[in-house]
């Protein structure tokens, strides 16, 4: 019986020891960033008996080994546990470990309601997370936490564009990640999609889309002033459809090539031109410098936001859009493009110059002045 008990405990201890070793190995190698549920580790109280101590003594009896090796093994296991505890107790936003020391200030009564933004993960796959101080704890929420409630009215709109990691940004259409929230009062912002509400809101106005009302169009505005969203709609004979602002303001049966159209939206004046059967947005350079009768090398200067801007004409792209390149203007040598390569050379007072990155440089003998591709 004694031999049976000794063998039983010996085998049990060996199995437990192997399991603990495998568990530690798995934590350290196979699954290094699984932090959804923190794991608590503890050491036995002084003088208390534990399964680990029991297994160590039994293994020592059944498998003779140097005492120093047993001590080193026990020390290694304790160090491993200690390092894991340290890892979970310190802020590491790259690994998604959020602790109080991640934040710039303590969450107390003075900072109640304060919001902080933290980038979680790496630059490629990570993204922003949002935290608000609530009753002594940092509570995680979504981007609506950054919508200000000071001075807003019920029905105001908050528009946010979340910052994305490199991978998500490369695989998304610009503007497709824009989020909107509508203020419901008492500090509450509710997610809001104006186009999903569009049909119901049009019908509340007593309008119906039928074959007889085909072509009818209108505007819905949500919010107030700067905190607003405008939706343009038109009846196609079957249902109400959202349309672009240029389709609302510019489209008509009499449009001909080269026609222009301008309208104000969100405090900005937008310009469009009718090219190849469609209305195309016009850049500020096109508006200021004109659309026709330019040749490559022409220059154009105009004031914008209190500063003089200078451009040089390069021709059209494949979408029939004039290409105006920003340049620095020298009163003698002319315009030298800043971020575009032109093979430009000038002479003045018997000296030769070439253009490089917005600056006219004197040509030296045997120097290669050909701009890099």
C-alpha positions as CSV (number, residue, x, y, z in Angstrom):
1,X,0.0,0.0,0.0
2,X,2.8,2.4,0.9
3,X,4.4,1.7,-2.5
4,X,1.1,2.4,-4.2
5,X,0.6,5.7,-2.4
6,X,4.2,6.7,-3.2
7,X,3.8,5.9,-6.9
8,X,0.4,7.6,-7.1
9,X,1.6,10.9,-5.6
10,X,4.8,10.7,-7.6
11,X,2.9,10.2,-10.9
12,X,0.4,13.0,-10.0
13,X,3.2,15.4,-9.1
14,X,5.0,14.7,-12.4
15,X,1.8,15.3,-14.4
16,X,1.1,18.5,-12.5
17,X,4.6,19.7,-13.0
18,X,4.4,19.0,-16.7
19,X,1.1,20.8,-16.9
20,X,2.4,23.9,-15.2
21,X,5.5,24.0,-17.4
22,X,3.3,23.7,-20.5
23,X,1.0,26.4,-19.3
24,X,3.8,28.9,-18.6
25,X,5.3,28.1,-22.0
26,X,1.9,28.7,-23.7
27,X,1.5,32.0,-22.0
28,X,5.0,33.1,-22.9
29,X,5.2,31.9,-26.5
30,X,2.0,30.7,-28.2
31,X,-0.4,33.4,-27.1
32,X,1.6,36.5,-26.2
33,X,-1.2,39.2,-26.6
34,X,-4.4,37.6,-25.3
35,X,-5.4,40.1,-22.7
36,X,-9.1,40.0,-22.8
37,X,-9.3,38.4,-19.3
38,X,-6.5,39.3,-16.9
39,X,-5.0,36.3,-15.1
40,X,-4.4,36.5,-11.4
41,X,-1.3,34.9,-10.0
42,X,-0.4,34.4,-6.3
43,X,2.2,32.7,-4.2
44,X,1.5,30.5,-1.2
45,X,1.6,32.1,2.2
46,X,4.8,31.5,4.3
47,X,4.6,28.1,6.0
48,X,1.6,27.0,4.0
49,X,1.6,23.8,2.0
50,X,0.9,23.9,-1.7
51,X,0.5,21.5,-4.6
52,X,3.6,22.9,-6.2
53,X,5.7,22.3,-3.0
54,X,4.3,18.8,-2.6
55,X,5.0,17.9,-6.2
56,X,8.5,19.2,-5.9
57,X,9.2,17.1,-2.9
58,X,7.7,13.9,-4.4
59,X,9.6,14.5,-7.7
60,X,12.8,14.9,-5.8
61,X,12.2,11.5,-4.1
62,X,11.3,9.6,-7.2
63,X,13.7,11.3,-9.6
64,X,17.0,12.1,-7.8
65,X,18.5,15.5,-9.0
66,X,20.9,18.0,-7.7
67,X,19.4,20.2,-5.0
68,X,20.7,23.4,-6.7
69,X,18.8,22.4,-9.9
70,X,15.5,22.1,-7.9
71,X,16.1,25.5,-6.3
72,X,17.0,27.1,-9.7
73,X,13.8,25.7,-11.3
74,X,11.6,27.0,-8.5
75,X,13.3,30.4,-8.7
76,X,12.8,30.4,-12.5
77,X,9.0,29.7,-12.1
78,X,8.7,32.5,-9.5
79,X,10.5,34.9,-11.8
80,X,8.2,34.0,-14.7
81,X,5.1,34.5,-12.5
82,X,6.5,37.8,-11.3
83,X,7.3,39.1,-14.8
84,X,3.7,38.3,-15.9
85,X,2.3,40.1,-12.9
86,X,4.5,43.1,-13.8
87,X,3.3,43.0,-17.4
88,X,-0.3,43.2,-16.4
89,X,0.2,46.0,-13.9
90,X,1.9,48.5,-16.2
91,X,0.5,50.6,-19.0
92,X,1.2,49.2,-22.4
93,X,-1.1,50.6,-25.1
94,X,0.6,48.7,-27.9
95,X,-0.5,45.4,-26.2
96,X,-3.8,46.8,-25.1
97,X,-3.0,46.9,-21.4
98,X,-4.8,49.9,-20.0
99,X,-4.0,50.9,-16.4
100,X,-4.4,54.2,-14.4
101,X,-0.8,55.2,-15.3
102,X,-1.9,55.4,-19.0
103,X,-3.8,58.6,-18.4
104,X,-2.4,62.1,-18.1
105,X,-4.4,62.8,-14.9
106,X,-6.0,61.0,-12.0
107,X,-9.7,60.2,-12.3
108,X,-11.1,62.1,-9.3
109,X,-13.9,64.5,-8.5
110,X,-11.9,67.4,-10.0
111,X,-11.6,65.5,-13.4
112,X,-15.1,64.1,-13.5
113,X,-16.3,63.9,-17.1
114,X,-12.8,64.5,-18.6
115,X,-12.2,62.5,-21.8
116,X,-8.9,61.1,-23.0
117,X,-8.0,59.4,-26.3
118,X,-5.5,56.6,-26.5
119,X,-4.1,54.8,-29.5
120,X,-4.4,51.1,-28.9
121,X,-2.3,48.6,-30.9
122,X,0.4,49.2,-33.4
123,X,0.5,51.7,-36.2
124,X,-0.8,49.3,-38.9
125,X,-3.7,47.6,-37.2
126,X,-4.4,49.8,-34.2
127,X,-6.9,52.6,-33.6
128,X,-8.1,55.2,-31.1
129,X,-10.0,54.2,-28.0
130,X,-11.9,56.8,-25.9
131,X,-12.2,57.0,-22.1
132,X,-14.2,59.2,-19.7
133,X,-13.6,59.7,-16.1
134,X,-16.7,58.5,-14.2
135,X,-17.0,58.3,-10.4
136,X,-13.3,57.5,-9.9
137,X,-12.7,55.2,-12.9
138,X,-11.8,55.6,-16.5
139,X,-14.6,54.1,-18.5
140,X,-14.2,53.2,-22.2
141,X,-16.7,54.3,-24.8
142,X,-16.7,55.2,-28.5
143,X,-15.8,58.4,-30.4
144,X,-19.1,60.2,-29.3
145,X,-17.4,60.8,-26.0
146,X,-15.4,63.5,-27.8
147,X,-18.6,65.4,-28.8
148,X,-18.8,68.5,-26.7
149,X,-22.1,69.1,-24.8
150,X,-21.3,72.7,-23.8
151,X,-23.7,75.1,-25.4
152,X,-25.3,72.6,-27.7
153,X,-29.1,72.3,-28.3
154,X,-31.3,69.2,-28.7
155,X,-31.1,68.2,-32.3
156,X,-27.6,69.5,-32.9
157,X,-25.3,67.2,-34.9
158,X,-21.7,66.1,-34.0
159,X,-19.7,64.8,-36.9
160,X,-16.5,62.8,-36.3
161,X,-14.0,61.0,-38.5
162,X,-12.1,58.4,-36.5
163,X,-8.4,58.1,-37.0
164,X,-7.5,54.8,-38.6
165,X,-4.5,52.5,-38.6
166,X,-2.5,52.2,-41.8
167,X,-4.2,48.9,-42.9
168,X,-7.8,50.2,-42.3
169,X,-7.0,53.5,-44.0
170,X,-5.6,51.8,-47.1
171,X,-8.8,49.7,-47.4
172,X,-11.4,52.3,-46.9
173,X,-13.0,54.9,-49.1
174,X,-12.2,58.5,-48.0
175,X,-15.2,59.8,-46.0
176,X,-16.8,56.4,-45.6
177,X,-15.9,56.2,-41.9
178,X,-17.5,59.5,-41.0
179,X,-19.8,59.1,-38.0
180,X,-22.6,61.4,-37.0
181,X,-24.4,61.8,-33.7
182,X,-27.5,63.8,-32.8
183,X,-27.9,65.4,-29.4
184,X,-30.9,64.1,-27.3
185,X,-30.3,66.2,-24.2
186,X,-28.9,65.4,-20.7
187,X,-25.4,64.7,-22.2
188,X,-26.6,61.9,-24.5
189,X,-25.5,61.7,-28.1
190,X,-27.3,59.1,-30.3
191,X,-25.8,57.7,-33.5
192,X,-27.5,59.2,-36.5
193,X,-27.6,58.5,-40.2
194,X,-29.5,61.2,-42.0
195,X,-30.1,59.2,-45.2
196,X,-31.7,56.4,-43.3
197,X,-34.1,58.9,-41.8
198,X,-34.6,60.8,-45.1
199,X,-37.7,59.0,-46.6
200,X,-39.6,59.1,-43.3
201,X,-38.8,62.7,-42.7
202,X,-39.8,63.7,-46.3
203,X,-43.2,61.9,-45.8
204,X,-43.7,63.8,-42.5
205,X,-43.7,66.9,-44.7
206,X,-46.7,65.5,-46.6
207,X,-44.7,64.7,-49.8
208,X,-45.1,61.6,-51.9
209,X,-42.9,60.4,-54.8
210,X,-45.0,59.2,-57.7
211,X,-44.9,59.3,-61.5
212,X,-46.6,62.7,-61.3
213,X,-44.0,64.2,-59.0
214,X,-41.0,62.8,-60.8
215,X,-38.2,65.4,-60.8
216,X,-39.3,67.1,-57.6
217,X,-36.4,67.9,-55.3
218,X,-35.8,69.4,-51.9
219,X,-33.5,69.8,-48.9
220,X,-33.5,68.5,-45.4
221,X,-31.4,70.2,-42.7
222,X,-30.6,68.6,-39.4
223,X,-29.0,70.5,-36.6
224,X,-28.3,74.2,-36.3
225,X,-25.6,76.5,-37.9
226,X,-22.2,74.9,-37.9
227,X,-23.5,71.8,-36.2
228,X,-25.7,70.8,-39.0
229,X,-26.0,68.3,-41.9
230,X,-27.8,69.0,-45.2
231,X,-29.4,66.2,-47.3
232,X,-30.5,66.8,-50.9
233,X,-33.1,64.6,-52.4
234,X,-35.1,64.1,-55.6
235,X,-38.0,61.9,-56.7
236,X,-37.1,59.5,-59.6
237,X,-40.8,58.6,-60.1
238,X,-40.7,55.6,-57.8
239,X,-38.9,56.6,-54.6
240,X,-37.1,59.5,-53.0
241,X,-33.3,59.3,-53.6
242,X,-30.5,61.3,-52.0
243,X,-28.4,63.3,-54.6
244,X,-25.2,65.3,-54.6
245,X,-25.5,69.1,-54.0
246,X,-24.3,69.8,-57.5
247,X,-27.2,67.7,-58.9
248,X,-29.6,69.8,-56.8
249,X,-28.2,73.3,-57.7
250,X,-26.6,72.8,-61.1
251,X,-28.4,70.1,-63.1
252,X,-30.8,71.3,-65.8
253,X,-31.8,70.3,-69.3
254,X,-30.1,73.3,-70.9
255,X,-26.6,72.7,-69.6
256,X,-23.9,72.9,-72.3
257,X,-20.1,72.2,-72.3
258,X,-18.2,74.8,-70.3
259,X,-21.1,76.1,-68.2
260,X,-20.2,76.9,-64.6
261,X,-22.3,76.8,-61.4
262,X,-21.6,78.2,-57.9
263,X,-23.5,77.7,-54.6
264,X,-22.8,78.0,-50.9
265,X,-22.7,75.0,-48.6
266,X,-21.6,74.9,-44.9
267,X,-20.3,78.5,-45.3
268,X,-18.1,77.7,-48.3
269,X,-18.7,78.7,-51.9
270,X,-18.3,75.7,-54.2
271,X,-17.8,76.0,-58.0
272,X,-18.6,73.4,-60.7
273,X,-18.1,73.2,-64.4
274,X,-20.0,71.1,-67.0
275,X,-17.5,68.9,-68.8
276,X,-18.2,65.8,-71.0
277,X,-21.8,65.6,-69.8
278,X,-21.1,65.8,-66.0
279,X,-20.7,68.5,-63.4
280,X,-17.1,68.5,-62.1
281,X,-15.8,70.3,-59.0
282,X,-13.5,73.2,-59.7
283,X,-10.3,73.8,-57.7
284,X,-9.5,77.3,-56.4
285,X,-6.8,77.5,-59.1
286,X,-9.3,76.8,-61.9
287,X,-11.7,79.4,-60.4
288,X,-9.0,82.1,-60.1
289,X,-7.0,81.3,-63.2
290,X,-9.8,80.3,-65.6
291,X,-10.4,77.2,-67.7
292,X,-9.4,78.0,-71.3
293,X,-6.7,79.4,-73.5
294,X,-3.7,78.3,-71.4
295,X,-0.5,76.9,-72.7
296,X,2.1,74.9,-70.7
297,X,4.3,77.3,-68.8
298,X,1.7,80.0,-68.2
299,X,1.7,81.4,-64.7
300,X,-1.1,82.6,-62.5
301,X,-1.0,84.5,-59.1
302,X,-3.8,85.3,-56.7
303,X,-4.4,86.1,-53.1
304,X,-6.0,83.5,-50.8
305,X,-6.3,83.8,-47.0
306,X,-4.2,86.9,-46.9
307,X,-1.3,85.3,-48.8
308,X,-0.2,85.5,-52.5
309,X,-0.2,82.1,-54.2
310,X,1.7,81.4,-57.5
311,X,1.1,78.6,-59.9
312,X,2.5,77.4,-63.3
313,X,0.3,75.5,-65.8
314,X,1.3,72.0,-66.9
315,X,-1.6,70.9,-69.1
316,X,-4.7,68.6,-68.6
317,X,-4.9,65.2,-66.9
318,X,-6.9,62.3,-68.2
319,X,-10.1,63.7,-66.6
320,X,-9.9,67.0,-68.5
321,X,-8.8,68.8,-65.3
322,X,-6.2,71.6,-65.7
323,X,-3.0,70.9,-63.7
324,X,-1.7,74.0,-61.9
325,X,1.5,73.4,-59.9
326,X,2.5,75.6,-57.0
327,X,5.7,77.6,-57.5
328,X,7.9,80.3,-56.1
329,X,8.0,83.4,-58.2
330,X,11.3,85.2,-58.8
331,X,10.7,88.7,-60.3
332,X,13.5,88.1,-62.9
333,X,13.7,84.4,-63.5
334,X,10.0,83.6,-63.2
335,X,8.1,80.7,-61.6
336,X,10.0,77.7,-60.2
337,X,7.7,74.7,-59.2
338,X,8.1,73.5,-55.6
339,X,7.0,69.9,-55.7
340,X,7.0,69.1,-59.4
341,X,9.9,68.6,-61.8
342,X,10.0,71.0,-64.8
343,X,13.1,71.1,-66.9
344,X,13.3,74.9,-66.6
345,X,16.4,77.0,-67.4
346,X,16.9,80.7,-67.4
347,X,19.6,83.3,-68.1
348,X,20.2,86.6,-66.3
349,X,23.2,89.0,-66.3
350,X,25.3,86.5,-68.2
351,X,24.6,83.6,-65.7
352,X,22.6,80.5,-66.3
353,X,20.1,79.1,-63.8
354,X,18.0,76.0,-63.4
355,X,14.9,75.3,-61.3
356,X,15.1,72.8,-58.5
357,X,12.3,72.3,-55.8
358,X,11.1,75.9,-55.9
359,X,14.6,77.5,-56.1
360,X,16.6,78.9,-58.9
361,X,20.2,77.6,-58.7
362,X,23.2,78.8,-60.7
363,X,24.4,76.2,-63.3
364,X,28.0,75.1,-62.8
365,X,30.1,73.8,-65.7
366,X,29.9,70.0,-66.2
367,X,27.1,69.8,-63.6
368,X,24.0,67.6,-64.3
369,X,21.0,69.9,-64.0
370,X,18.4,67.4,-65.3
371,X,15.6,67.1,-62.7
372,X,15.1,63.7,-61.1
373,X,12.1,61.7,-62.3
